[in-house]
Amino acid sequence: MIRDAADLAMGAAHLARVCPVWARVLPELGPLPLRRWEEGFPSIRDAVVSQQISTQAAGAILARLAAAGLSDEAAIRAADDDALRAAGLSRPKARYLRGIAEARVDWAALRDLPDDQAITTLTALPGIGRWTAEIYLKFALGRPDVFAAGDLALAESARLLYGLPERPGPAALIALAEPWRPWRAVAARALWAYYHVAKGREGVR
């Protein structure tokens, strides 16, 4: 599990051992961000809100939800569409969050499930695809080898880092990341850090 900076350092040392590109780039990136989120609904809420929009837009919507008292499961269950839309949620995302809140997930039980089973449990919820589930496992549960290969910022960062002719699709990115096991979640943090350096903006909240 990724709990602290020491765990990140252990993963980074593995990346540097197995890949000369990482051995060169990691010292330039400095300490990697830990990015550990609170377990449970708040993290899933944030991940759903962040789907397919910029980190800045997601932050603004989350701030409006908080200001309106619409941050927890009970409040989301009780809110009508107009209240959720007024906070900036699209109609589908409002429906997703209400459906997740109404599912009354046993969030604590996810801690003990293997990665694949936890992902299956999460993707059974409305609006939760593999990317969102993997982001939850990576940041809320601290799983060390979850990657989120469908993330466009990761793909673009890998293209730049490895001098690829085009942005790799999920299958190509998974193949590229194979040597990084069992620390692909650390590699993802490093790729997002590299994306920030190269593009001047964040690739993930």
C-alpha positions as CSV (number, residue, x, y, z in Angstrom):
1,M,0.0,0.0,0.0
2,I,1.1,3.6,-0.7
3,R,0.8,5.3,2.7
4,D,3.6,7.9,2.7
5,A,6.6,9.4,1.0
6,A,8.8,6.4,1.9
7,D,6.5,4.2,-0.1
8,L,6.7,6.5,-3.1
9,A,10.5,6.5,-2.8
10,M,10.5,2.8,-2.8
11,G,8.4,2.7,-6.0
12,A,10.5,5.4,-7.6
13,A,13.7,3.4,-6.9
14,H,12.1,0.4,-8.7
15,L,11.2,2.5,-11.7
16,A,14.8,3.9,-11.9
17,R,16.2,0.3,-11.7
18,V,14.0,-1.0,-14.6
19,C,14.0,1.9,-16.9
20,P,16.9,4.3,-17.9
21,V,14.3,7.0,-18.9
22,W,12.9,7.0,-15.4
23,A,16.4,6.9,-13.9
24,R,17.1,10.1,-15.8
25,V,13.8,12.0,-15.3
26,L,12.8,11.1,-11.7
27,P,15.6,13.2,-10.0
28,E,14.4,16.2,-12.1
29,L,10.8,15.8,-10.9
30,G,11.7,16.0,-7.2
31,P,9.4,14.4,-4.5
32,L,6.3,13.0,-6.1
33,P,2.9,14.1,-4.7
34,L,1.3,11.5,-2.4
35,R,-2.3,12.3,-3.4
36,R,-4.1,10.3,-0.7
37,W,-7.8,10.9,-0.5
38,E,-10.4,10.2,2.1
39,E,-11.9,6.8,1.7
40,G,-15.6,6.5,0.8
41,F,-18.2,8.7,-0.9
42,P,-16.3,12.0,-1.0
43,S,-13.5,10.5,-3.2
44,I,-16.0,8.9,-5.6
45,R,-17.9,12.2,-5.7
46,D,-14.8,14.1,-6.6
47,A,-13.8,11.5,-9.2
48,V,-17.2,11.6,-10.9
49,V,-17.3,15.4,-10.9
50,S,-13.8,15.4,-12.5
51,Q,-14.7,13.1,-15.4
52,Q,-14.0,14.7,-18.7
53,I,-13.5,18.2,-17.5
54,S,-10.5,20.2,-16.4
55,T,-9.2,20.1,-12.9
56,Q,-10.0,23.8,-12.5
57,A,-13.6,23.3,-13.6
58,A,-14.0,20.3,-11.3
59,G,-12.6,22.3,-8.4
60,A,-15.1,25.0,-9.0
61,I,-18.1,22.6,-9.1
62,L,-16.9,20.9,-5.9
63,A,-16.7,24.2,-4.2
64,R,-20.2,25.1,-5.2
65,L,-21.5,21.7,-4.0
66,A,-19.8,22.3,-0.6
67,A,-21.2,25.8,-0.3
68,A,-24.7,24.5,-1.0
69,G,-24.3,21.8,1.6
70,L,-24.4,19.0,-1.0
71,S,-21.2,17.2,-0.2
72,D,-22.3,14.0,1.7
73,E,-24.4,11.0,0.7
74,A,-27.4,12.0,2.7
75,A,-27.5,15.5,1.2
76,I,-27.1,14.1,-2.4
77,R,-29.9,11.6,-1.8
78,A,-32.2,14.3,-0.6
79,A,-31.3,16.9,-3.3
80,D,-33.5,17.4,-6.4
81,D,-32.1,17.8,-9.9
82,D,-32.4,21.6,-9.8
83,A,-30.2,21.9,-6.7
84,L,-27.5,19.7,-8.2
85,R,-27.7,21.4,-11.6
86,A,-27.4,24.8,-9.9
87,A,-24.1,23.7,-8.4
88,G,-22.8,23.0,-11.8
89,L,-23.4,19.3,-12.3
90,S,-24.4,18.1,-15.7
91,R,-27.7,16.1,-15.8
92,P,-25.9,12.8,-16.1
93,K,-23.5,13.5,-13.3
94,A,-26.3,14.5,-11.0
95,R,-28.0,11.2,-11.8
96,Y,-24.8,9.3,-11.2
97,L,-24.1,10.9,-7.8
98,R,-27.6,10.3,-6.6
99,G,-27.5,6.7,-7.8
100,I,-24.2,6.1,-6.0
101,A,-25.5,7.8,-2.8
102,E,-28.7,5.6,-2.9
103,A,-26.7,2.4,-3.3
104,R,-25.3,2.8,0.2
105,V,-22.0,1.2,-0.6
106,D,-20.1,-0.5,2.2
107,W,-16.9,1.6,1.5
108,A,-14.9,0.0,4.3
109,A,-15.4,-3.5,2.7
110,L,-13.5,-2.4,-0.4
111,R,-10.3,-2.2,1.6
112,D,-10.0,-6.0,1.8
113,L,-10.9,-6.8,-1.8
114,P,-8.3,-7.5,-4.4
115,D,-7.9,-4.8,-7.1
116,D,-10.0,-6.6,-9.7
117,Q,-12.8,-7.3,-7.3
118,A,-12.8,-3.8,-5.9
119,I,-12.9,-2.4,-9.5
120,T,-15.8,-4.7,-10.4
121,T,-17.7,-3.5,-7.3
122,L,-17.2,0.1,-8.2
123,T,-18.0,-0.2,-11.9
124,A,-21.4,-1.7,-11.0
125,L,-22.4,1.7,-9.7
126,P,-23.9,4.3,-12.0
127,G,-21.4,6.5,-13.8
128,I,-18.4,4.6,-12.6
129,G,-16.2,3.3,-15.4
130,R,-12.8,1.7,-15.1
131,W,-10.9,5.0,-15.0
132,T,-12.9,6.3,-12.0
133,A,-12.6,3.0,-10.2
134,E,-8.9,2.9,-10.7
135,I,-8.5,6.5,-9.6
136,Y,-10.3,5.6,-6.4
137,L,-8.2,2.6,-5.7
138,K,-5.0,4.6,-6.4
139,F,-5.8,7.6,-4.2
140,A,-8.4,6.5,-1.7
141,L,-7.1,3.0,-1.0
142,G,-3.4,3.5,-1.8
143,R,-3.1,0.6,-4.1
144,P,0.4,0.5,-5.5
145,D,-0.1,-1.1,-8.9
146,V,-3.3,0.5,-10.2
147,F,-2.5,2.6,-13.3
148,A,-5.6,4.0,-15.1
149,A,-4.3,3.5,-18.6
150,G,-7.3,5.3,-20.1
151,D,-6.1,8.6,-18.7
152,L,-5.3,11.1,-21.5
153,A,-2.8,13.1,-19.4
154,L,-0.9,9.9,-18.6
155,A,-0.8,8.9,-22.3
156,E,0.3,12.4,-23.4
157,S,3.0,12.4,-20.7
158,A,4.3,9.0,-21.8
159,R,4.4,10.2,-25.4
160,L,6.5,13.2,-24.4
161,L,8.7,11.3,-22.0
162,Y,9.5,8.4,-24.4
163,G,9.5,10.5,-27.6
164,L,6.7,8.4,-29.1
165,P,5.4,9.4,-32.6
166,E,1.8,9.5,-31.3
167,R,-0.1,9.4,-28.0
168,P,-0.4,5.7,-27.0
169,G,-3.8,4.2,-26.6
170,P,-4.7,2.2,-23.4
171,A,-3.4,-1.1,-24.7
172,A,-0.1,0.4,-25.8
173,L,0.2,2.3,-22.5
174,I,-0.4,-0.9,-20.5
175,A,2.3,-2.7,-22.6
176,L,4.7,0.2,-22.0
177,A,4.0,0.1,-18.2
178,E,4.5,-3.6,-17.8
179,P,8.1,-3.3,-16.5
180,W,6.9,-0.8,-13.9
181,R,4.9,-3.5,-11.9
182,P,4.3,-3.7,-9.0
183,W,4.6,0.1,-8.7
184,R,2.5,1.4,-11.6
185,A,0.6,3.8,-9.3
186,V,3.9,5.5,-8.5
187,A,4.7,5.7,-12.2
188,A,1.3,7.3,-12.8
189,R,2.1,9.9,-10.2
190,A,5.4,10.5,-11.9
191,L,3.8,10.8,-15.3
192,W,1.3,13.4,-14.0
193,A,4.2,15.3,-12.4
194,Y,6.0,15.2,-15.8
195,Y,2.8,16.4,-17.5
196,H,2.7,19.4,-15.1
197,V,6.3,20.3,-16.0
198,A,5.8,19.8,-19.7
199,K,2.4,21.4,-20.1
200,G,2.2,23.8,-17.2
201,R,-1.1,22.4,-15.9
202,E,-2.3,19.6,-13.7
203,G,-3.4,16.3,-15.3
204,V,-5.3,15.1,-12.2
205,R,-6.8,16.7,-9.0
